[in-house]
């Protein structure tokens, strides 16, 4: 919890009853395992890590770097809370309940859906005493949903939105944060109590401590798989643009296209094109949405988002075509080899009987990822070869 320097670790070897013959061996182990000593991680990070290690097995592969990662996670929670408090302001009075008002944007409906589903899953995991899995649920909600996506999305709304949009975003930020803090409280009691005390209370709520606050529960009215699918499309498109921008080292004036492969996806992408651009990052100058009947853009690198959309990034004149074709073929072969290996794993005798459902799902997802990568490389190579002929 408090951390220790490497030399102090060495000194502790002299305090116990360690055989002098083993001293050098132990010292070498410390140098290898903790070359910089052990950083201060705090009680909450240690607690979350230990609960996460509680899988029902006997031994624990204890890793200080995991705990230190949770220490950084604590800071992320703190920064997220600070951001929300700054956006709602000192005079903010929350709604009496966290129910929807009907004025929420797509991003707001998405995060409220994620909160409700996470609440359902974590209660199920805790009741089943699947403590390690419960930490994964709340970690994903905080890291992947609230911090990395919704808070980033809300910045544009709170800066340029109408008064009505601003108020709705504030209400949703409050609800998403309040739910996140109470959800993770059993695992991180000290940090969450400190931050929860800084939140304004809902009208009529006189709860003195987060210890006594109601734990998040599944709310059917917030469960919205349609909004989830629509927003996941936007996230997939923005991820594809970011991935292509990074791979081809295009840092500014990025010109992207989203070709929607059905009418529903096309309408969603057109309505939320500014969200796609915002989520894609600062280097993207424009995002144009195309229907499946529009001509495919040329001179582009390609990223297949899903069966609903494909992303194109203009790279003509900005990359070495021959080098990219060579690199693309190498990566396509690597992806094909990876896919073949995954097929062997999935088709192994008794695979479904011997492996848990979660592991099966993870292995199938790996196969899908390899196949997607293979397809992306194939499409990009086709574009590059066409460019070479022009």
C-alpha positions as a printed NumPy array, in Angstrom:
array([[  0.   ,   0.   ,   0.   ],
       [  2.723,   2.48 ,   0.963],
       [  5.447,   1.396,  -1.459],
       [  9.113,   0.721,  -0.755],
       [ 12.481,   1.414,  -2.383],
       [ 14.64 ,  -1.465,  -3.628],
       [ 17.348,  -0.927,  -1.024],
       [ 14.78 ,  -1.02 ,   1.756],
       [ 13.549,  -4.335,   0.37 ],
       [ 17.118,  -5.648,   0.513],
       [ 17.455,  -4.431,   4.097],
       [ 14.359,  -6.376,   5.128],
       [ 16.134,  -9.605,   4.147],
       [ 18.527,  -9.033,   7.049],
       [ 15.746,  -8.629,   9.605],
       [ 14.164, -12.077,   9.333],
       [ 15.59 , -15.551,   9.829],
       [ 16.646, -16.098,   6.217],
       [ 19.554, -18.491,   5.854],
       [ 22.659, -16.438,   4.879],
       [ 23.228, -18.872,   2.026],
       [ 19.899, -17.777,   0.53 ],
       [ 20.477, -14.039,   0.933],
       [ 22.119, -13.451,  -2.465],
       [ 19.471, -15.535,  -4.21 ],
       [ 16.692, -13.521,  -2.566],
       [ 18.424, -10.248,  -3.367],
       [ 18.774, -11.2  ,  -7.04 ],
       [ 15.088, -12.108,  -7.11 ],
       [ 14.145,  -8.698,  -5.686],
       [ 16.293,  -6.91 ,  -8.27 ],
       [ 14.635,  -8.872, -11.056],
       [ 11.056,  -8.6  ,  -9.789],
       [ 11.15 ,  -5.055,  -8.4  ],
       [ 13.989,  -3.19 , -10.184],
       [ 12.453,   0.158,  -9.197],
       [ 11.19 ,  -1.031,  -5.823],
       [  7.444,  -1.201,  -5.211],
       [  5.496,   1.993,  -6.004],
       [  2.941,   3.351,  -3.559],
       [ -0.423,   1.95 ,  -4.635],
       [ -2.783,   2.616,  -1.743],
       [ -5.37 ,   0.477,   0.006],
       [ -8.097,   0.693,  -2.648],
       [ -5.861,  -0.436,  -5.508],
       [ -4.619,  -3.364,  -3.419],
       [ -8.16 ,  -4.297,  -2.431],
       [ -9.48 ,  -4.249,  -6.014],
       [ -6.509,  -6.318,  -7.188],
       [ -6.973,  -8.933,  -4.459],
       [-10.687,  -9.257,  -5.169],
       [ -9.87 ,  -9.541,  -8.855],
       [ -7.482, -12.386,  -8.039],
       [-10.245, -14.264,  -6.177],
       [-11.056, -16.873,  -8.799],
       [-11.555, -19.857,  -6.512],
       [ -8.145, -21.377,  -7.23 ],
       [ -5.455, -21.969,  -4.644],
       [ -2.438, -19.985,  -5.804],
       [ -2.341, -16.343,  -6.895],
       [  0.076, -15.102,  -9.565],
       [  0.589, -11.879,  -7.617],
       [  1.901,  -9.049,  -9.792],
       [  2.698,  -5.61 ,  -8.383],
       [  2.303,  -4.057, -11.84 ],
       [ -1.369,  -5.069, -11.795],
       [ -1.887,  -3.238,  -8.506],
       [  0.   ,  -0.22 ,  -9.803],
       [ -2.309,  -0.252, -12.827],
       [ -5.264,  -0.077, -10.457],
       [ -3.548,   2.835,  -8.722],
       [ -3.682,   4.689, -12.053],
       [ -7.291,   3.57 , -12.365],
       [ -8.002,   5.298,  -9.035],
       [ -6.633,   8.494, -10.528],
       [ -8.869,   8.063, -13.579],
       [-11.918,   7.809, -11.297],
       [-10.795,  10.929,  -9.447],
       [-10.282,  12.881, -12.68 ],
       [-13.658,  11.747, -14.048],
       [-15.399,  12.906, -10.869],
       [-13.563,  16.222, -10.986],
       [-14.634,  16.692, -14.609],
       [-18.302,  15.967, -13.868],
       [-18.366,  18.262, -10.847],
       [-16.854,  21.006, -12.982],
       [-19.481,  20.556, -15.705],
       [-22.536,  20.435, -13.428],
       [-21.443,  23.445, -11.357],
       [-21.917,  24.382,  -7.707],
       [-25.624,  25.202,  -7.998],
       [-26.633,  21.983,  -9.738],
       [-29.64 ,  20.159,  -8.265],
       [-30.034,  16.592,  -9.57 ],
       [-33.346,  15.121, -10.634],
       [-35.255,  13.308,  -7.922],
       [-34.528,   9.989,  -9.658],
       [-32.172,   8.771, -12.35 ],
       [-34.97 ,   7.921, -14.761],
       [-34.907,   9.184, -18.345],
       [-36.558,  12.494, -19.187],
       [-37.018,  11.749, -22.889],
       [-34.604,  14.517, -23.884],
       [-31.45 ,  12.397, -23.889],
       [-29.115,  12.285, -26.869],
       [-28.046,   8.972, -28.404],
       [-24.821,   9.013, -26.378],
       [-26.794,   9.593, -23.177],
       [-29.208,   6.751, -23.911],
       [-26.171,   4.542, -24.563],
       [-24.405,   5.244, -21.255],
       [-27.625,   4.858, -19.258],
       [-28.166,   1.52 , -20.982],
       [-24.591,   0.491, -20.094],
       [-25.159,   1.538, -16.464],
       [-28.333,  -0.523, -16.2  ],
       [-26.762,  -3.606, -17.814],
       [-23.602,  -3.315, -15.669],
       [-25.795,  -3.036, -12.567],
       [-27.637,  -6.193, -13.545],
       [-24.453,  -8.122, -14.287],
       [-22.558,  -7.103, -11.152],
       [-25.452,  -8.029,  -8.882],
       [-25.636, -11.422, -10.563],
       [-21.87 , -11.935, -10.17 ],
       [-21.857, -10.888,  -6.508],
       [-24.811, -13.114,  -5.644],
       [-23.068, -16.025,  -7.36 ],
       [-19.86 , -15.142,  -5.436],
       [-18.004, -14.644,  -8.731],
       [-15.955, -11.833,  -7.251],
       [-13.251, -11.7  ,  -9.904],
       [-15.861, -11.381, -12.644],
       [-17.667,  -8.674, -10.685],
       [-14.542,  -6.495, -10.692],
       [-14.291,  -6.898, -14.46 ],
       [-17.869,  -5.661, -14.895],
       [-17.347,  -2.452, -12.931],
       [-13.874,  -1.846, -14.379],
       [-15.248,  -2.073, -17.922],
       [-18.116,   0.283, -17.092],
       [-15.78 ,   2.89 , -15.653],
       [-12.902,   2.594, -18.082],
       [-14.421,   1.615, -21.424],
       [-17.87 ,   3.184, -21.17 ],
       [-17.851,   6.184, -18.832],
       [-14.302,   7.59 , -19.034],
       [-13.059,   6.709, -22.503],
       [-16.34 ,   7.277, -24.341],
       [-19.168,   9.168, -22.662],
       [-17.13 ,  11.782, -20.84 ],
       [-15.233,  12.48 , -24.069],
       [-18.495,  12.697, -26.004],
       [-20.071,  14.98 , -23.394],
       [-17.336,  17.606, -23.778],
       [-18.767,  18.792, -27.092],
       [-22.336,  18.862, -25.746],
       [-21.424,  20.837, -22.643],
       [-19.396,  23.334, -24.664],
       [-21.615,  23.989, -27.68 ],
       [-25.02 ,  22.493, -26.904],
       [-28.265,  24.364, -26.304],
       [-29.365,  25.049, -22.689],
       [-31.733,  22.069, -22.918],
       [-28.977,  19.782, -24.259],
       [-26.598,  21.018, -21.564],
       [-29.067,  20.288, -18.773],
       [-29.774,  16.803, -20.132],
       [-26.044,  16.069, -20.416],
       [-25.503,  17.278, -16.837],
       [-28.28 ,  15.026, -15.535],
       [-26.844,  12.038, -17.369],
       [-23.274,  12.766, -16.254],
       [-24.479,  12.91 , -12.66 ],
       [-26.473,   9.677, -12.91 ],
       [-23.653,   7.818, -14.678],
       [-21.082,   9.002, -12.116],
       [-23.272,   8.394,  -9.063],
       [-24.025,   4.865, -10.279],
       [-20.361,   4.212, -11.02 ],
       [-19.173,   5.337,  -7.583],
       [-21.738,   3.287,  -5.659],
       [-21.12 ,   0.283,  -7.914],
       [-17.376,   0.209,  -7.292],
       [-17.612,   1.214,  -3.612],
       [-17.334,  -2.337,  -2.159],
       [-14.017,  -2.727,  -3.974],
       [-12.658,   0.801,  -3.422],
       [-14.287,   2.09 ,  -0.231],
       [-11.96 ,   4.958,   0.659],
       [-11.749,   6.764,  -2.672],
       [-15.458,   6.386,  -3.402],
       [-16.531,   7.708,   0.011],
       [-14.344,  10.779,  -0.456],
       [-15.679,  11.49 ,  -3.955],
       [-19.306,  10.604,  -3.21 ],
       [-19.359,  13.134,  -0.377],
       [-18.562,  15.847,  -2.931],
       [-21.649,  15.077,  -5.031],
       [-24.845,  17.081,  -4.502],
       [-27.651,  14.876,  -3.146],
       [-30.88 ,  14.234,  -4.995],
       [-33.918,  16.028,  -3.515],
       [-35.064,  14.208,  -0.38 ],
       [-31.914,  12.06 ,  -0.143],
       [-30.305,  12.473,   3.276],
       [-28.055,   9.4  ,   3.112],
       [-25.018,  10.254,   5.305],
       [-22.506,   7.889,   3.684],
       [-21.971,   5.91 ,   0.517],
       [-21.834,   2.846,   2.776],
       [-25.594,   3.252,   3.265],
       [-26.393,   4.408,  -0.269],
       [-28.565,   2.172,  -2.427],
       [-26.552,  -0.171,  -4.634],
       [-27.206,   0.203,  -8.405],
       [-29.957,  -2.023,  -9.767],
       [-31.145,  -2.977, -13.224],
       [-33.712,  -0.473, -14.551],
       [-35.806,  -1.775, -17.418],
       [-36.62 ,   1.719, -18.668],
       [-32.908,   2.417, -19.191],
       [-32.295,  -0.853, -21.044],
       [-32.141,   0.259, -24.685],
       [-30.496,  -2.244, -27.055],
       [-31.543,  -0.211, -30.11 ],
       [-29.633,   2.854, -28.925],
       [-26.755,   0.58 , -27.955],
       [-26.526,  -0.842, -31.479],
       [-26.752,   2.615, -33.045],
       [-24.06 ,   4.092, -30.84 ],
       [-21.814,   1.036, -31.159],
       [-21.873,   1.705, -34.903],
       [-20.532,   5.218, -34.285],
       [-17.882,   3.893, -31.925],
       [-16.821,   1.275, -34.458],
       [-16.526,   3.889, -37.218],
       [-14.509,   6.288, -35.061],
       [-12.264,   3.445, -33.897],
       [-11.672,   2.475, -37.522],
       [-10.723,   6.03 , -38.463],
       [ -8.358,   6.333, -35.482],
       [ -6.762,   3.003, -36.315],
       [ -6.127,   3.987, -39.938],
       [ -4.839,   7.438, -38.96 ],
       [ -2.366,   5.852, -36.557],
       [ -1.224,   3.075, -38.904],
       [ -0.544,   5.377, -41.842],
       [  0.818,   8.135, -39.577],
       [ -1.604,  10.775, -40.804],
       [ -1.642,  13.396, -38.071],
       [ -3.741,  16.138, -39.661],
       [ -6.136,  16.901, -42.503],
       [ -7.455,  13.346, -42.4  ],
       [-10.294,  12.804, -44.847],
       [-12.508,   9.85 , -43.911],
       [-15.535,   8.18 , -45.448],
       [-18.099,   5.917, -43.796],
       [-19.946,   3.707, -46.242],
       [-23.052,   2.359, -44.517],
       [-24.171,  -1.001, -45.863],
       [-27.872,  -0.717, -45.019],
       [-30.47 ,   2.035, -44.727],
       [-30.693,   2.028, -40.914],
       [-26.943,   2.338, -40.489],
       [-26.803,   5.051, -43.133],
       [-29.459,   7.152, -41.4  ],
       [-27.764,   6.716, -38.017],
       [-24.333,   7.645, -39.36 ],
       [-25.659,  10.728, -41.177],
       [-27.548,  11.953, -38.117],
       [-24.52 ,  11.431, -35.86 ],
       [-21.678,  12.268, -38.257],
       [-20.394,  15.009, -35.931],
       [-20.152,  12.481, -33.11 ],
       [-18.122,  10.164, -35.344],
       [-15.768,  13.003, -36.184],
       [-15.445,  14.077, -32.536],
       [-14.741,  10.543, -31.349],
       [-12.249,   9.976, -34.185],
       [ -9.847,  12.616, -32.866],
       [ -8.42 ,  16.042, -33.636],
       [ -6.53 ,  15.103, -36.805],
       [ -9.691,  14.278, -38.76 ],
       [-10.691,  17.186, -40.991],
       [-13.848,  15.657, -42.46 ],
       [-16.08 ,  12.6  , -42.331],
       [-18.462,  11.921, -45.215],
       [-21.215,   9.311, -44.96 ],
       [-21.996,   7.262, -48.064],
       [-24.813,   4.835, -48.758],
       [-24.247,   1.314, -50.059],
       [-25.284,   2.506, -53.524],
       [-22.689,   5.276, -53.662],
       [-19.398,   4.694, -55.464],
       [-16.645,   3.263, -53.268],
       [-13.979,   5.905, -52.482],
       [-10.636,   5.402, -54.191],
       [ -7.086,   6.039, -53.003],
       [ -7.967,   4.911, -49.508],
       [ -6.962,   2.517, -46.775],
       [ -9.892,   0.38 , -45.61 ],
       [-11.261,  -0.742, -42.237],
       [-14.278,  -3.032, -42.065],
       [-16.275,  -1.96 , -39.003],
       [-18.906,  -4.702, -39.192],
       [-21.496,  -6.037, -41.588],
       [-23.125,  -2.607, -41.285],
       [-20.346,  -0.222, -42.328],
       [-16.87 ,   0.172, -43.816],
       [-14.491,   3.06 , -43.137],
       [-12.143,   4.552, -45.753],
       [ -9.277,   6.97 , -45.12 ],
       [ -7.765,   8.953, -47.985],
       [ -4.049,   8.148, -48.194],
       [ -3.326,   8.94 , -51.849],
       [ -0.151,  10.989, -52.095],
       [  0.642,  10.514, -48.409],
       [  2.121,   6.992, -48.293],
       [  4.625,   4.829, -50.183],
       [  2.298,   2.604, -52.222],
       [  4.76 ,  -0.238, -52.924],
       [  5.87 ,  -0.35 , -49.294],
       [  2.268,  -0.424, -48.079],
       [  1.365,  -3.253, -50.471],
       [  4.305,  -5.304, -49.22 ],
       [  3.497,  -4.589, -45.584],
       [ -0.187,  -5.271, -46.168],
       [  0.496,  -8.681, -47.692],
       [  2.705,  -9.63 , -44.75 ],
       [  0.049,  -8.602, -42.256],
       [ -2.679, -10.325, -44.261],
       [ -0.72 , -13.593, -44.153],
       [ -0.13 , -13.187, -40.431],
       [ -3.857, -12.665, -39.897],
       [ -4.691, -15.701, -42.059],
       [ -2.259, -17.845, -40.064],
       [ -3.8  , -16.568, -36.827],
       [ -7.289, -17.395, -38.066],
       [ -6.237, -20.924, -39.001],
       [ -4.72 , -21.43 , -35.56 ],
       [ -7.936, -20.241, -33.923],
       [-10.025, -22.602, -36.026],
       [ -7.913, -25.511, -34.747],
       [ -8.472, -24.368, -31.159],
       [-12.232, -24.05 , -31.649],
       [-12.522, -27.396, -33.434],
       [-10.392, -29.314, -30.929],
       [-12.048, -32.402, -29.393],
       [-14.109, -31.634, -26.276],
       [-13.384, -27.896, -26.592],
       [-16.908, -26.905, -25.596],
       [-17.039, -29.429, -22.76 ],
       [-13.678, -28.543, -21.229],
       [-13.659, -24.754, -21.617],
       [-15.885, -22.228, -19.843],
       [-18.402, -20.16 , -21.777],
       [-16.409, -16.961, -21.22 ],
       [-13.237, -18.512, -22.646],
       [-15.164, -19.943, -25.605],
       [-16.545, -16.494, -26.38 ],
       [-13.071, -14.959, -26.117],
       [-11.569, -17.546, -28.488],
       [-14.359, -17.031, -31.016],
       [-13.828, -13.286, -30.831],
       [-10.135, -13.81 , -31.588],
       [-11.109, -15.681, -34.743],
       [-13.46 , -12.872, -35.761],
       [-10.697, -10.319, -35.164],
       [ -8.233, -12.251, -37.329],
       [-10.792, -12.607, -40.128],
       [-11.629,  -8.9  , -39.965],
       [ -7.944,  -7.997, -40.095],
       [ -7.449, -10.314, -43.071],
       [-10.377,  -8.734, -44.902],
       [ -9.194,  -5.19 , -44.121],
       [ -5.74 ,  -5.92 , -45.506],
       [ -7.201,  -7.472, -48.627],
       [ -9.407,  -4.436, -49.314],
       [ -6.565,  -1.969, -48.668],
       [ -4.192,  -3.881, -50.943],
       [ -6.805,  -3.752, -53.716],
       [ -7.015,   0.02 , -53.322],
       [ -3.222,   0.431, -53.306],
       [ -2.773,  -1.739, -56.385],
       [ -5.388,   0.343, -58.194],
       [ -3.471,   3.486, -57.197],
       [ -0.288,   2.025, -58.615],
       [ -1.987,   1.62 , -61.989],
       [ -3.227,   5.197, -62.143]])
